[in-house]
Amino acid sequence: SSGINAEYGWAGGMYGKKLWLSPDLANIIGYNFMSRSSVVKEMWKVIKQRGLQDPKNKRYMIIESDMMPVFKLKRVHTFGMMKYLSSHMIEEDGFFRYGKLYPDYCPEDNGESPTGS
């Protein structure tokens, strides 16, 4: 085994590296950690499942109340969502700095992680 998760790609590098997600982003996606590319895939699933594409211009998504802590706007261009998401993804070595921001949050594997480990 190469150590790469086929669906969520813990391949390393900028887009495949496993990152801790903020509690706000984890609340939307349902995972505590994930690669950057997988976060975008999961966000697209959420957008489609909840019907959040703006019917007037499908390049935009309508932000629901549970998403406001991440996006801070009522309407966001879908192809620019990474600029909002990136500040909610923390590398493992940055966890202790992150823990000071959210002292009650401990991103442990709660059985919902993609790898289950």
Sine and cosine of phi, psi and omega as CSV:
sin_phi,cos_phi,sin_psi,cos_psi,sin_omega,cos_omega
0.00,0.00,0.67,-0.74,-0.04,-1.00
-1.00,0.07,-0.04,1.00,-0.01,-1.00
0.99,0.15,0.21,0.98,-0.01,-1.00
-0.97,-0.24,0.80,-0.60,0.07,-1.00
-0.99,0.17,0.85,-0.53,-0.12,-0.99
-0.85,0.52,-0.66,0.75,-0.06,-1.00
-0.99,0.11,-0.64,0.77,-0.13,-0.99
-0.95,-0.32,-0.01,1.00,0.22,-0.98
0.79,0.61,0.95,0.32,0.10,-0.99
-1.00,0.10,0.81,0.58,-0.12,-0.99
-0.99,0.14,-0.19,0.98,-0.09,-1.00
1.00,-0.02,-0.12,-0.99,-0.07,-1.00
0.96,0.29,0.03,-1.00,-0.10,-0.99
-0.89,0.46,-0.67,0.74,-0.11,-0.99
-1.00,-0.08,-0.32,0.95,-0.02,-1.00
-0.99,-0.17,-0.11,0.99,-0.07,-1.00
-0.95,0.31,0.69,-0.73,0.01,-1.00
-0.94,0.34,0.78,-0.63,-0.01,-1.00
-0.81,-0.59,0.56,-0.83,0.14,-0.99
-0.97,0.23,0.63,-0.78,0.03,-1.00
-0.97,-0.23,0.57,-0.82,0.05,-1.00
-0.89,0.45,0.38,-0.93,0.05,-1.00
-0.83,0.55,-0.59,0.81,-0.01,-1.00
-0.91,0.42,-0.70,0.72,0.01,-1.00
-0.95,0.30,-0.65,0.76,0.03,-1.00
-0.87,0.49,-0.56,0.83,0.04,-1.00
-0.89,0.45,-0.58,0.81,0.00,-1.00
-0.97,0.23,-0.73,0.68,-0.14,-0.99
-1.00,0.07,-0.57,0.82,0.01,-1.00
0.99,-0.11,0.14,0.99,0.03,-1.00
-0.78,-0.63,0.49,-0.87,0.04,-1.00
-1.00,0.03,-0.41,0.91,0.03,-1.00
-0.54,-0.84,0.42,-0.91,-0.11,-0.99
-0.05,-1.00,0.32,-0.95,0.09,-1.00
-0.98,0.18,0.33,-0.95,0.01,-1.00
-0.84,0.55,-0.74,0.67,-0.04,-1.00
-0.90,0.44,-0.57,0.82,0.02,-1.00
-0.94,0.34,-0.54,0.84,0.05,-1.00
-0.88,0.48,-0.70,0.72,0.01,-1.00
-0.90,0.44,-0.68,0.73,0.04,-1.00
-0.87,0.50,-0.70,0.71,-0.01,-1.00
-0.91,0.41,-0.61,0.79,0.04,-1.00
-0.89,0.46,-0.64,0.77,0.05,-1.00
-0.90,0.44,-0.60,0.80,0.07,-1.00
-0.88,0.47,-0.70,0.71,0.01,-1.00
-0.89,0.46,-0.70,0.71,0.00,-1.00
-0.85,0.53,-0.72,0.70,-0.03,-1.00
-0.95,0.30,-0.67,0.74,-0.01,-1.00
-0.89,0.46,-0.63,0.78,-0.04,-1.00
-1.00,-0.02,-0.06,1.00,-0.02,-1.00
0.90,0.44,0.73,0.69,-0.12,-0.99
-1.00,-0.03,-0.08,1.00,0.05,-1.00
-0.92,0.39,0.71,-0.70,0.01,-1.00
-0.90,0.44,0.86,-0.50,-0.04,-1.00
-0.89,0.45,-0.43,0.90,0.00,-1.00
-0.98,0.18,-0.51,0.86,0.01,-1.00
-0.48,-0.88,0.98,-0.18,-0.13,-0.99
-0.93,0.37,-0.08,1.00,0.09,-1.00
-0.97,0.23,-0.16,0.99,0.00,-1.00
-0.92,-0.39,0.41,-0.91,0.11,-0.99
-0.85,-0.53,0.52,-0.86,0.05,-1.00
-1.00,0.02,0.76,-0.65,-0.06,-1.00
-1.00,-0.04,0.81,-0.59,0.06,-1.00
-1.00,0.08,0.24,-0.97,-0.10,-0.99
-0.85,0.52,-0.60,0.80,-0.01,-1.00
-0.94,0.33,-0.23,0.97,-0.01,-1.00
-0.99,-0.11,-0.22,0.98,-0.07,-1.00
-0.85,0.53,-0.61,0.79,0.03,-1.00
-0.88,0.48,-0.42,0.91,0.01,-1.00
-1.00,0.02,-0.74,0.67,-0.15,-0.99
-1.00,-0.10,-0.47,0.88,0.07,-1.00
0.90,0.44,0.05,1.00,0.02,-1.00
-0.76,-0.65,0.34,-0.94,0.01,-1.00
-1.00,0.10,-0.28,0.96,-0.06,-1.00
-0.52,-0.85,0.76,-0.65,-0.08,-1.00
-0.73,-0.68,0.63,-0.78,0.10,-0.99
-0.94,0.35,0.84,-0.55,-0.12,-0.99
-0.88,0.47,-0.56,0.83,-0.03,-1.00
-0.98,0.19,-0.09,1.00,0.07,-1.00
-0.94,-0.35,0.21,0.98,-0.09,-1.00
-0.93,0.37,-0.38,0.92,-0.02,-1.00
-0.88,0.47,-0.51,0.86,0.01,-1.00
-0.91,0.42,-0.44,0.90,0.06,-1.00
-1.00,0.09,-0.61,0.79,-0.07,-1.00
-0.96,0.28,-0.57,0.82,-0.15,-0.99
-0.87,0.49,-0.54,0.84,0.01,-1.00
-0.96,0.27,-0.10,0.99,0.02,-1.00
-0.96,-0.29,0.21,0.98,0.04,-1.00
-0.86,-0.52,0.83,-0.55,-0.11,-0.99
-0.84,-0.54,0.74,-0.68,0.06,-1.00
-0.92,0.39,0.47,-0.89,-0.05,-1.00
-0.82,0.58,-0.64,0.77,-0.03,-1.00
-0.95,0.30,-0.19,0.98,0.06,-1.00
-0.99,-0.11,0.09,1.00,-0.10,-1.00
-0.88,0.48,-0.64,0.77,-0.07,-1.00
-0.92,0.39,-0.61,0.79,0.12,-0.99
-0.89,0.46,-0.68,0.74,-0.02,-1.00
-0.90,0.44,-0.65,0.76,-0.01,-1.00
-0.85,0.52,-0.46,0.89,0.04,-1.00
-0.95,0.32,-0.49,0.87,0.03,-1.00
-0.97,0.26,-0.58,0.81,-0.01,-1.00
-0.79,-0.61,0.97,0.25,-0.12,-0.99
-0.88,0.48,-0.40,0.92,-0.01,-1.00
-1.00,-0.01,-0.05,1.00,-0.07,-1.00
-0.99,-0.15,0.84,-0.55,0.10,-0.99
-0.81,-0.59,0.97,-0.24,-0.07,-1.00
-0.95,0.30,1.00,0.08,0.03,-1.00
-0.98,-0.20,0.39,-0.92,0.07,-1.00
-0.93,0.37,0.92,-0.40,-0.02,-1.00
-0.98,-0.21,0.35,0.94,0.00,-1.00
1.00,0.06,-0.07,1.00,-0.01,-1.00
-0.97,-0.24,0.06,1.00,-0.04,-1.00
-0.95,0.31,0.45,-0.89,-0.03,-1.00
-0.85,0.52,-0.59,0.80,-0.05,-1.00
-1.00,-0.03,-0.31,0.95,0.00,-1.00
0.94,0.34,0.28,0.96,-0.01,-1.00
-0.91,-0.42,0.00,0.00,0.00,0.00
